[in-house]
Amino acid sequence: MKLSLRLVSTILLSFMLLLVAGMIPVEARTCESPSTKFQGVCLNAKNCAGVCTGEGFTGGQCSSLKCYCTKTC
């Protein structure tokens, strides 16, 4: 009887560890691509994001005075 109680406890502990390990959040990667339709120097991220949305991306940001469109990979 002691052996079976120890075995059940070990199995239960292993199951709980596997369950907790499966709950670790995974961060999605963000891919960037230079905008093909944005013209001029990128100083306003809202303008960049608006143009990128029109190109089918989820957002955009200014980097090195250029507009880069972003989306989840």
Biopython code that builds the backbone (N, CA, C, O; Angstrom):
import numpy as np
from Bio.PDB.StructureBuilder import StructureBuilder

atoms = [
    (1, "MET", "N", (0.817, -1.184, 0.000)),
    (1, "MET", "CA", (0.000, 0.000, 0.000)),
    (1, "MET", "C", (0.864, 1.253, 0.000)),
    (1, "MET", "O", (0.532, 2.231, -0.669)),
    (2, "LYS", "N", (1.980, 1.237, 0.749)),
    (2, "LYS", "CA", (2.858, 2.396, 0.775)),
    (2, "LYS", "C", (3.474, 2.641, -0.601)),
    (2, "LYS", "O", (3.635, 3.793, -1.005)),
    (3, "LEU", "N", (3.808, 1.613, -1.302)),
    (3, "LEU", "CA", (4.406, 1.746, -2.618)),
    (3, "LEU", "C", (3.429, 2.392, -3.587)),
    (3, "LEU", "O", (3.826, 3.260, -4.365)),
    (4, "SER", "N", (2.182, 1.998, -3.560)),
    (4, "SER", "CA", (1.209, 2.570, -4.478)),
    (4, "SER", "C", (0.921, 4.030, -4.137)),
    (4, "SER", "O", (0.708, 4.832, -5.046)),
    (5, "LEU", "N", (0.910, 4.396, -2.863)),
    (5, "LEU", "CA", (0.707, 5.789, -2.465)),
    (5, "LEU", "C", (1.889, 6.645, -2.924)),
    (5, "LEU", "O", (1.697, 7.773, -3.378)),
    (6, "ARG", "N", (3.078, 6.127, -2.811)),
    (6, "ARG", "CA", (4.261, 6.847, -3.272)),
    (6, "ARG", "C", (4.233, 7.004, -4.798)),
    (6, "ARG", "O", (4.595, 8.058, -5.322)),
    (7, "LEU", "N", (3.806, 5.964, -5.502)),
    (7, "LEU", "CA", (3.711, 6.005, -6.955)),
    (7, "LEU", "C", (2.667, 7.020, -7.411)),
    (7, "LEU", "O", (2.911, 7.783, -8.346)),
    (8, "VAL", "N", (1.519, 7.033, -6.768)),
    (8, "VAL", "CA", (0.461, 7.987, -7.102)),
    (8, "VAL", "C", (0.936, 9.409, -6.833)),
    (8, "VAL", "O", (0.674, 10.310, -7.629)),
    (9, "SER", "N", (1.620, 9.615, -5.735)),
    (9, "SER", "CA", (2.140, 10.949, -5.416)),
    (9, "SER", "C", (3.150, 11.408, -6.457)),
    (9, "SER", "O", (3.130, 12.571, -6.860)),
    (10, "THR", "N", (4.019, 10.530, -6.894)),
    (10, "THR", "CA", (5.016, 10.862, -7.905)),
    (10, "THR", "C", (4.356, 11.197, -9.235)),
    (10, "THR", "O", (4.744, 12.159, -9.899)),
    (11, "ILE", "N", (3.377, 10.421, -9.619)),
    (11, "ILE", "CA", (2.663, 10.664, -10.878)),
    (11, "ILE", "C", (1.912, 11.997, -10.812)),
    (11, "ILE", "O", (1.922, 12.762, -11.776)),
    (12, "LEU", "N", (1.275, 12.273, -9.698)),
    (12, "LEU", "CA", (0.540, 13.519, -9.521)),
    (12, "LEU", "C", (1.483, 14.721, -9.565)),
    (12, "LEU", "O", (1.168, 15.729, -10.198)),
    (13, "LEU", "N", (2.612, 14.629, -8.913)),
    (13, "LEU", "CA", (3.592, 15.711, -8.924)),
    (13, "LEU", "C", (4.135, 15.938, -10.331)),
    (13, "LEU", "O", (4.292, 17.081, -10.761)),
    (14, "SER", "N", (4.422, 14.850, -11.049)),
    (14, "SER", "CA", (4.912, 14.961, -12.423)),
    (14, "SER", "C", (3.869, 15.626, -13.316)),
    (14, "SER", "O", (4.215, 16.466, -14.146)),
    (15, "PHE", "N", (2.626, 15.269, -13.161)),
    (15, "PHE", "CA", (1.545, 15.851, -13.947)),
    (15, "PHE", "C", (1.414, 17.347, -13.664)),
    (15, "PHE", "O", (1.234, 18.144, -14.585)),
    (16, "MET", "N", (1.504, 17.722, -12.396)),
    (16, "MET", "CA", (1.393, 19.141, -12.033)),
    (16, "MET", "C", (2.562, 19.942, -12.612)),
    (16, "MET", "O", (2.366, 21.072, -13.059)),
    (17, "LEU", "N", (3.763, 19.382, -12.613)),
    (17, "LEU", "CA", (4.918, 20.074, -13.186)),
    (17, "LEU", "C", (4.763, 20.253, -14.690)),
    (17, "LEU", "O", (5.101, 21.308, -15.227)),
    (18, "LEU", "N", (4.258, 19.239, -15.368)),
    (18, "LEU", "CA", (4.019, 19.349, -16.805)),
    (18, "LEU", "C", (2.938, 20.386, -17.100)),
    (18, "LEU", "O", (3.038, 21.120, -18.083)),
    (19, "LEU", "N", (1.931, 20.451, -16.279)),
    (19, "LEU", "CA", (0.852, 21.411, -16.453)),
    (19, "LEU", "C", (1.363, 22.834, -16.288)),
    (19, "LEU", "O", (1.015, 23.716, -17.074)),
    (20, "VAL", "N", (2.178, 23.060, -15.279)),
    (20, "VAL", "CA", (2.735, 24.390, -15.039)),
    (20, "VAL", "C", (3.703, 24.764, -16.155)),
    (20, "VAL", "O", (3.726, 25.921, -16.574)),
    (21, "ALA", "N", (4.493, 23.831, -16.644)),
    (21, "ALA", "CA", (5.442, 24.113, -17.718)),
    (21, "ALA", "C", (4.717, 24.510, -18.996)),
    (21, "ALA", "O", (5.258, 25.284, -19.786)),
    (22, "GLY", "N", (3.528, 24.010, -19.219)),
    (22, "GLY", "CA", (2.746, 24.349, -20.399)),
    (22, "GLY", "C", (2.113, 25.719, -20.322)),
    (22, "GLY", "O", (1.608, 26.206, -21.333)),
    (23, "MET", "N", (2.117, 26.362, -19.169)),
    (23, "MET", "CA", (1.490, 27.662, -18.996)),
    (23, "MET", "C", (2.451, 28.830, -19.183)),
    (23, "MET", "O", (2.062, 29.980, -18.979)),
    (24, "ILE", "N", (3.669, 28.566, -19.558)),
    (24, "ILE", "CA", (4.639, 29.633, -19.748)),
    (24, "ILE", "C", (4.254, 30.400, -21.011)),
    (24, "ILE", "O", (4.138, 29.802, -22.081)),
    (25, "PRO", "N", (4.054, 31.724, -20.902)),
    (25, "PRO", "CA", (3.644, 32.492, -22.081)),
    (25, "PRO", "C", (4.764, 32.558, -23.118)),
    (25, "PRO", "O", (5.944, 32.654, -22.780)),
    (26, "VAL", "N", (4.369, 32.505, -24.365)),
    (26, "VAL", "CA", (5.314, 32.586, -25.458)),
    (26, "VAL", "C", (5.116, 33.927, -26.154)),
    (26, "VAL", "O", (3.997, 34.291, -26.513)),
    (27, "GLU", "N", (6.195, 34.646, -26.338)),
    (27, "GLU", "CA", (6.112, 35.958, -26.964)),
    (27, "GLU", "C", (6.228, 35.809, -28.479)),
    (27, "GLU", "O", (7.138, 35.153, -28.986)),
    (28, "ALA", "N", (5.283, 36.433, -29.193)),
    (28, "ALA", "CA", (5.305, 36.367, -30.647)),
    (28, "ALA", "C", (6.396, 37.274, -31.208)),
    (28, "ALA", "O", (6.694, 38.326, -30.642)),
    (29, "ARG", "N", (6.980, 36.861, -32.314)),
    (29, "ARG", "CA", (7.992, 37.676, -32.967)),
    (29, "ARG", "C", (7.320, 38.741, -33.818)),
    (29, "ARG", "O", (6.229, 38.522, -34.344)),
    (30, "THR", "N", (7.956, 39.878, -33.954)),
    (30, "THR", "CA", (7.464, 40.948, -34.799)),
    (30, "THR", "C", (8.407, 41.099, -35.984)),
    (30, "THR", "O", (9.614, 41.273, -35.816)),
    (31, "CYS", "N", (7.844, 41.031, -37.176)),
    (31, "CYS", "CA", (8.635, 41.190, -38.392)),
    (31, "CYS", "C", (8.498, 42.620, -38.898)),
    (31, "CYS", "O", (7.435, 43.228, -38.775)),
    (32, "GLU", "N", (9.572, 43.153, -39.466)),
    (32, "GLU", "CA", (9.598, 44.497, -40.014)),
    (32, "GLU", "C", (9.932, 44.453, -41.495)),
    (32, "GLU", "O", (10.689, 43.600, -41.958)),
    (33, "SER", "N", (9.346, 45.398, -42.227)),
    (33, "SER", "CA", (9.637, 45.540, -43.644)),
    (33, "SER", "C", (9.537, 47.015, -44.003)),
    (33, "SER", "O", (8.612, 47.687, -43.547)),
    (34, "PRO", "N", (10.452, 47.537, -44.800)),
    (34, "PRO", "CA", (10.353, 48.947, -45.179)),
    (34, "PRO", "C", (9.061, 49.208, -45.951)),
    (34, "PRO", "O", (8.654, 48.399, -46.785)),
    (35, "SER", "N", (8.433, 50.324, -45.671)),
    (35, "SER", "CA", (7.207, 50.696, -46.376)),
    (35, "SER", "C", (7.521, 51.005, -47.829)),
    (35, "SER", "O", (8.538, 51.626, -48.140)),
    (36, "THR", "N", (6.637, 50.564, -48.712)),
    (36, "THR", "CA", (6.815, 50.847, -50.138)),
    (36, "THR", "C", (6.041, 52.086, -50.564)),
    (36, "THR", "O", (6.298, 52.633, -51.637)),
    (37, "LYS", "N", (5.094, 52.541, -49.739)),
    (37, "LYS", "CA", (4.245, 53.666, -50.116)),
    (37, "LYS", "C", (4.505, 54.946, -49.319)),
    (37, "LYS", "O", (4.040, 56.017, -49.710)),
    (38, "PHE", "N", (5.231, 54.851, -48.221)),
    (38, "PHE", "CA", (5.515, 56.038, -47.416)),
    (38, "PHE", "C", (6.547, 56.894, -48.132)),
    (38, "PHE", "O", (7.578, 56.397, -48.585)),
    (39, "GLN", "N", (6.257, 58.196, -48.229)),
    (39, "GLN", "CA", (7.186, 59.097, -48.907)),
    (39, "GLN", "C", (7.687, 60.139, -47.931)),
    (39, "GLN", "O", (6.945, 60.596, -47.062)),
    (40, "GLY", "N", (8.928, 60.508, -48.074)),
    (40, "GLY", "CA", (9.512, 61.543, -47.236)),
    (40, "GLY", "C", (10.210, 60.971, -46.012)),
    (40, "GLY", "O", (10.438, 59.767, -45.889)),
    (41, "VAL", "N", (10.539, 61.896, -45.107)),
    (41, "VAL", "CA", (11.230, 61.541, -43.873)),
    (41, "VAL", "C", (10.195, 61.131, -42.830)),
    (41, "VAL", "O", (9.185, 61.813, -42.655)),
    (42, "CYS", "N", (10.439, 60.043, -42.152)),
    (42, "CYS", "CA", (9.499, 59.542, -41.147)),
    (42, "CYS", "C", (9.801, 60.182, -39.790)),
    (42, "CYS", "O", (10.800, 59.872, -39.142)),
    (43, "LEU", "N", (8.911, 61.076, -39.387)),
    (43, "LEU", "CA", (9.044, 61.729, -38.088)),
    (43, "LEU", "C", (7.852, 61.441, -37.179)),
    (43, "LEU", "O", (7.939, 61.631, -35.966)),
    (44, "ASN", "N", (6.745, 60.987, -37.753)),
    (44, "ASN", "CA", (5.522, 60.756, -37.004)),
    (44, "ASN", "C", (5.101, 59.290, -37.146)),
    (44, "ASN", "O", (4.730, 58.846, -38.232)),
    (45, "ALA", "N", (5.163, 58.559, -36.061)),
    (45, "ALA", "CA", (4.844, 57.128, -36.099)),
    (45, "ALA", "C", (3.388, 56.874, -36.464)),
    (45, "ALA", "O", (3.077, 55.832, -37.040)),
    (46, "LYS", "N", (2.484, 57.806, -36.142)),
    (46, "LYS", "CA", (1.066, 57.615, -36.487)),
    (46, "LYS", "C", (0.879, 57.628, -38.001)),
    (46, "LYS", "O", (0.133, 56.811, -38.541)),
    (47, "ASN", "N", (1.543, 58.541, -38.681)),
    (47, "ASN", "CA", (1.447, 58.579, -40.145)),
    (47, "ASN", "C", (2.011, 57.305, -40.754)),
    (47, "ASN", "O", (1.430, 56.734, -41.676)),
    (48, "CYS", "N", (3.130, 56.875, -40.239)),
    (48, "CYS", "CA", (3.773, 55.649, -40.717)),
    (48, "CYS", "C", (2.842, 54.451, -40.517)),
    (48, "CYS", "O", (2.663, 53.643, -41.428)),
    (49, "ALA", "N", (2.257, 54.338, -39.337)),
    (49, "ALA", "CA", (1.359, 53.218, -39.038)),
    (49, "ALA", "C", (0.136, 53.244, -39.949)),
    (49, "ALA", "O", (-0.343, 52.193, -40.377)),
    (50, "GLY", "N", (-0.374, 54.444, -40.248)),
    (50, "GLY", "CA", (-1.532, 54.550, -41.128)),
    (50, "GLY", "C", (-1.227, 54.070, -42.537)),
    (50, "GLY", "O", (-2.028, 53.358, -43.144)),
    (51, "VAL", "N", (-0.072, 54.458, -43.055)),
    (51, "VAL", "CA", (0.327, 54.013, -44.389)),
    (51, "VAL", "C", (0.541, 52.500, -44.394)),
    (51, "VAL", "O", (0.132, 51.818, -45.333)),
    (52, "CYS", "N", (1.170, 51.984, -43.365)),
    (52, "CYS", "CA", (1.441, 50.543, -43.283)),
    (52, "CYS", "C", (0.149, 49.732, -43.175)),
    (52, "CYS", "O", (0.056, 48.637, -43.730)),
    (53, "THR", "N", (-0.836, 50.260, -42.470)),
    (53, "THR", "CA", (-2.124, 49.574, -42.373)),
    (53, "THR", "C", (-2.733, 49.443, -43.769)),
    (53, "THR", "O", (-3.321, 48.415, -44.103)),
    (54, "GLY", "N", (-2.589, 50.483, -44.574)),
    (54, "GLY", "CA", (-3.065, 50.428, -45.955)),
    (54, "GLY", "C", (-2.307, 49.430, -46.812)),
    (54, "GLY", "O", (-2.822, 48.963, -47.828)),
    (55, "GLU", "N", (-1.103, 49.106, -46.413)),
    (55, "GLU", "CA", (-0.298, 48.121, -47.136)),
    (55, "GLU", "C", (-0.558, 46.693, -46.651)),
    (55, "GLU", "O", (0.037, 45.747, -47.166)),
    (56, "GLY", "N", (-1.439, 46.535, -45.666)),
    (56, "GLY", "CA", (-1.771, 45.196, -45.170)),
    (56, "GLY", "C", (-1.026, 44.775, -43.926)),
    (56, "GLY", "O", (-1.118, 43.615, -43.523)),
    (57, "PHE", "N", (-0.292, 45.676, -43.305)),
    (57, "PHE", "CA", (0.426, 45.371, -42.075)),
    (57, "PHE", "C", (-0.430, 45.778, -40.876)),
    (57, "PHE", "O", (-1.466, 46.423, -41.036)),
    (58, "THR", "N", (0.006, 45.402, -39.685)),
    (58, "THR", "CA", (-0.752, 45.733, -38.470)),
    (58, "THR", "C", (-0.298, 47.029, -37.832)),
    (58, "THR", "O", (-0.992, 47.554, -36.961)),
    (59, "GLY", "N", (0.846, 47.563, -38.238)),
    (59, "GLY", "CA", (1.340, 48.807, -37.668)),
    (59, "GLY", "C", (2.616, 49.243, -38.345)),
    (59, "GLY", "O", (3.068, 48.631, -39.313)),
    (60, "GLY", "N", (3.194, 50.316, -37.819)),
    (60, "GLY", "CA", (4.433, 50.813, -38.375)),
    (60, "GLY", "C", (5.149, 51.692, -37.367)),
    (60, "GLY", "O", (4.546, 52.174, -36.409)),
    (61, "GLN", "N", (6.435, 51.898, -37.588)),
    (61, "GLN", "CA", (7.219, 52.737, -36.695)),
    (61, "GLN", "C", (8.360, 53.378, -37.475)),
    (61, "GLN", "O", (8.844, 52.833, -38.467)),
    (62, "CYS", "N", (8.774, 54.548, -37.000)),
    (62, "CYS", "CA", (9.891, 55.257, -37.621)),
    (62, "CYS", "C", (11.198, 54.752, -37.027)),
    (62, "CYS", "O", (11.323, 54.587, -35.813)),
    (63, "SER", "N", (12.160, 54.512, -37.894)),
    (63, "SER", "CA", (13.484, 54.107, -37.461)),
    (63, "SER", "C", (14.490, 54.645, -38.471)),
    (63, "SER", "O", (14.384, 54.361, -39.665)),
    (64, "SER", "N", (15.452, 55.407, -38.010)),
    (64, "SER", "CA", (16.467, 56.016, -38.879)),
    (64, "SER", "C", (15.821, 56.868, -39.965)),
    (64, "SER", "O", (16.268, 56.881, -41.111)),
    (65, "LEU", "N", (14.749, 57.587, -39.580)),
    (65, "LEU", "CA", (14.018, 58.499, -40.463)),
    (65, "LEU", "C", (13.312, 57.791, -41.616)),
    (65, "LEU", "O", (12.912, 58.434, -42.587)),
    (66, "LYS", "N", (13.157, 56.475, -41.515)),
    (66, "LYS", "CA", (12.437, 55.692, -42.518)),
    (66, "LYS", "C", (11.250, 55.007, -41.843)),
    (66, "LYS", "O", (11.273, 54.739, -40.642)),
    (67, "CYS", "N", (10.224, 54.732, -42.627)),
    (67, "CYS", "CA", (9.023, 54.061, -42.116)),
    (67, "CYS", "C", (9.155, 52.557, -42.322)),
    (67, "CYS", "O", (9.357, 52.084, -43.441)),
    (68, "TYR", "N", (9.038, 51.817, -41.228)),
    (68, "TYR", "CA", (9.076, 50.356, -41.283)),
    (68, "TYR", "C", (7.734, 49.800, -40.833)),
    (68, "TYR", "O", (7.248, 50.125, -39.750)),
    (69, "CYS", "N", (7.145, 48.965, -41.666)),
    (69, "CYS", "CA", (5.867, 48.335, -41.355)),
    (69, "CYS", "C", (6.116, 47.097, -40.504)),
    (69, "CYS", "O", (7.118, 46.401, -40.671)),
    (70, "THR", "N", (5.181, 46.832, -39.582)),
    (70, "THR", "CA", (5.341, 45.703, -38.659)),
    (70, "THR", "C", (4.123, 44.798, -38.709)),
    (70, "THR", "O", (3.010, 45.234, -39.006)),
    (71, "LYS", "N", (4.358, 43.531, -38.413)),
    (71, "LYS", "CA", (3.295, 42.537, -38.267)),
    (71, "LYS", "C", (3.837, 41.357, -37.469)),
    (71, "LYS", "O", (5.049, 41.165, -37.370)),
    (72, "THR", "N", (2.948, 40.589, -36.915)),
    (72, "THR", "CA", (3.345, 39.395, -36.171)),
    (72, "THR", "C", (3.706, 38.304, -37.153)),
    (72, "THR", "O", (2.946, 38.020, -38.079)),
    (73, "CYS", "N", (4.869, 37.686, -36.956)),
    (73, "CYS", "CA", (5.335, 36.622, -37.861)),
    (73, "CYS", "C", (4.616, 35.320, -37.576)),
    (73, "CYS", "O", (4.876, 34.314, -38.237)),
]
sb = StructureBuilder()
sb.init_structure("model")
sb.init_model(0)
sb.init_chain("A")
sb.init_seg("    ")
for serial, (resi, resn, name, xyz) in enumerate(atoms, 1):
    if name == "N":
        sb.init_residue(resn, " ", resi, " ")
    sb.init_atom(name, np.array(xyz, "f"), 0.0, 1.0, " ", f" {name:<3s}", serial, name[0])
structure = sb.get_structure()
